[in-house]
Amino acid sequence: RLALPLRLPARRFARPARHATSRVACSVAEVSEQTGDAVKYVCEHSVISRVRIERVLNPGAWHTRETYLKAHVTELTDDALGAGEGEADGADRADEQALEASLHASFGKLLKLQAEADELPRFADGTLDALSVGRSDEKTEGLWGAIGAWHALLEQRVMGLQAKMQEELSRRVMEFLRAEKGEAAVPPRVRLEDLPEAVRDDLSKIQAQYRSQLDDMEQGPYGEGFQLLLQAPSHANRLRLFTRMVDAEAARLSARVSLKRLFDKS
C-alpha cells in the first residue's frame, strides 16, 4: 500500500491513499475548549513525498485505538522517466516538458467545455493561468497541486449529488405529509418507520437511483485513477495518466454539449 507521509516537529505520519487527501503539518491549533473536547486539534498539512508501507509494527492498535499505527516504510522517489533512478537528463526533461504542455492544453479544452456545458461544480475563471503541472519542489506543489484541485472538484460533484438526493427525499416526504395532515399540521420531524410502505419504497428507489449515479462515475474522487497516480513511478508517467483522466472528462462534457446543441436547434 502506498501512502502519503506527513511531518510534524517530532515525527512523520503516513496517510493511506484510500482516505481523504492530506497536506506536512505547517500549523497546529488546539481547539479542545471551543469544542468541549470533541476535537482536540485543527491542523493544516502538506504532502511532502510518497512512501510504501512495508510492515505495521503495532497492529494491535488497529483495534484498541490507543495510539497511532506505527509502520516501517520505504520512501519512494520518482524515476527520470520510469526506467531508472535519478534526475532527468536534458532529453528526458524535454519529453517531460512536452507532456506538461499537452496536459496544460487538455486542461484548457476542459475549462472551455465546462463553461459551454454550464457544468457545476467547475473550475473558476483564471484557473488555467495559475495552473502548474511541473515537478513539485519546496516552493510549489506543481503537478500534485493540480491533482489535488482535480480531486477537490470531484469531491464537490459527489457532495452535490448527495445534496440533490437529500432534497428529493425531503420533497417526497413533505408531499406525503401535506397530503395526509395538511400544511399547518406537518410535524417538524418524522421517523422512517412511521411512513407507509409505499412512501418508504419511493425513498428506497430515490436512494438507489442516486447510488447508481455515484457508482457509475468513471471519474470518482476515491477511484482507481488517483491510486494509479500515486503509484506512478515517474513524473512523466503521472503526466500521461492525468492527461488521460482530463481528456476522458472532456469527452464526457463534449458529448453533453453536442446534445445540448441538438436540443437547442430542435
N, C-alpha and C positions, 0 to 999 in steps of 0.2 A: 504494500500500500504506500503510495506516495502522499506526502503531506507538505504543508507549508509551515516553516518554523517561525515562531515569534520570539523576540528577545526582550526580556526585562533586565533591569540592572544586574541581577544576580543569576539569571537563568534564561533558558530559551525554551519556548513552547512550540510544539508542532501541532498544526491544525489540519486534521484529515480533510481531504478534498470533498468528501461526501457531505460535510457540514457547510454552513454558510461561510462565505469568504471572510477572511480576517485581514487585519492590517497590522512589525516590531512595535511594542507599546511606546509611544512617544509622550503620553501623558496619562496619569492615573489620578482620579479624583474620588475621594471617599464620600459616599452618599448614604451611609447607614442611618444617620439621624433623620435625614429628609424622607427616607423610605421606610422607617420603622424596622430596619434590619432586613427588609425584604430583598434589598440589593445592597451589597457591601461596597462595590467599586464600579465606577464607569471608566473604561479605558479606551484610548484610541490606539490603533495598531497599524503597522505597515509590514507587508510581506517582504522578506529580505532574500529568500532563496528557497530551493526545494530540497527535501530530504526523502530518503526511503527508510521507512520503519522496518528495521531488521528483526527486532525482538522486543517484546514488552517485558520489563524487568519485575513488575509487581502486578500481575494480572488479577490478584485478589481484590485490588482497589476498584476494579470494574464493578464489583457487586457492593462493596462496602461504601464506596464514595468518600472514604475518609481522607483521601489525598488525591493528587493528580496521578494519572498513569505515568510511569517513567519508562523510557524506551532507549534502546541502543539504535542509533540511526546512522546512515551514511549520507553525507551531503553531496548533492548532485550538481555538476557544472555542465553548462552547455558545451557540446562539441562544436567545432567550427561549422561543419555542415552535416553533422550526424555521423561522420566517418572516423573521427579521432579526437583526442583531447587537445585543448589549447585554443589560442586565439585564431580568428580567421585571418588568412593572408590576403593580399591585395585582390586576387582573382575571386576568392570566396566572398570577400566583402562587396565586390561589385555585384555578384549574384544576389547577395542579401539585399542590396540597395534596389535592385530590380524588383525583387519580391515585395519590398516595402512600398515601392511606388505602385505596384499592382494592387496591393491591399488598400492603399490610400485612394486609388481610383475606384475600387469596388465600394468603399465607404461613401464616396461622393455620389455614385449611382444610387446607392441605397437611400441616402438622405433625400435625394430628389424624388424617389418613388414614395417615400414616407409622406412627403408633403403633398404629392399628387393624389395619393390614396386617402389623404386625411387620416392617416394611421395614428391611433392613440393607444398607449403612450408612444412617443417618438423622440429622437434626439433633438436637442434645442438648436436654434439657428446659431451659426458660428462654431458648431462642433468640429466641422472639417478643418477649419483654420487652426484650432487648438489641438488637433489630433496628432499624437506621436506614436509611431509604430516601430521605432528603433529599439536597439538594445537598452535595457534598463541600467542605471548606474545610481550613485549616491544622490544625484540631483534630480533625476527624472525616473518615473516608473516605466516610460517607454511603452512597449507593446503590452506589458502587463496592465498598464493603466487603461489602455483601450479595451482589453479583455474584461477588466473589471467594470467598465462603463457598459459594455455589452451585457454582462451578467446582470447588472442592476436593472437594465431596461427589460430584460426577460422576466425578472422577478416582479417588476411593476405590471407586466402583462398578466402574469398569473394572479396577482392581487386584484387586478381589475376584473378578471373573470370571476374570482371568488366573490367580489363585491356585487357583481351583477346577479350571481346565483342567490346571494342573501336577499337582494332586493326582490327577486322574483318569488322566492319562498315567502317573504313577508307579504307580498301583494296577494298571493293565493290565500294565505291565512286570513288576511283582512277582508277579502271578498266573502269568504265563508262567514266570518263573524258579523259583518254588516248585514248580510242576508238573513242570518239566524237571529241576531239580537237587536239589530238597528244601530244606527250611527252613534247614538247617545249612550248605548249600553255596552259598547265594545270594551272589554276588560284590558288593563294595561299589560297583563301577562296571560299566557295560556300554555298549558302543558301539552306536549305532543300526544300523550296517551288519552287526553280528553277530546281530541279531534276525531271525527268519524273516519271510518276506514277509507272511504272514497277520497277524502282530503289527504290522508296520510299517503295513499297511493300516488296522488298527484305530486306531493312533495318528494317522494322517492324517485319519481320519473324525472323531475326537475334536477335533482341531485345527480342522477345517473347521466343525464344529458350533458351537464357541465363537466362531470368527471370524465366522460368520454372525450370532450374537447381538450381537457388537460392531458389526458393520456395520448391523444393524437398529435400533440405538439412535437414536431420534429426538433424545434429549437427551444427546448426546455432549459431552465436555469440549473437543473440538477441532473442533466442527462449525460450521456457518454462523451459528448463533444468536449466538455470542459475537463473531464478526466484525461482525455487524449491530449489536450493542450498542455496539461500539467506534466504528462509523461513524455512529451516530445523531447527527443534528445538534443535538439539544437534550435537556435533562433530561426533558422531558415525553415525547418520542418514545421515549427509553430506558425510561422507566417503562412505557409501553404494551407495548413489545417484551418486557420482562422479565416483566410480568404474564401475557402470553400463554404464555411458557415455563413459568411456575409453574403456570398453570391446566392446561396440557397434561399436566404430570406429575401433577397432582391427578386428572385424568380417568383416567389410566392406573391409579393406585392405587385409585380408586373402583371401576373395573371388577374389579380383583383382590379388593377387599373384598366386592363383590357375589357373586363366585364362591365365595369362602370361606364366606360365609353360606349359600349354596345347598348346598354340600357338608356344612356342619355340620348343616343341617336333615335332609339325607338320611342 
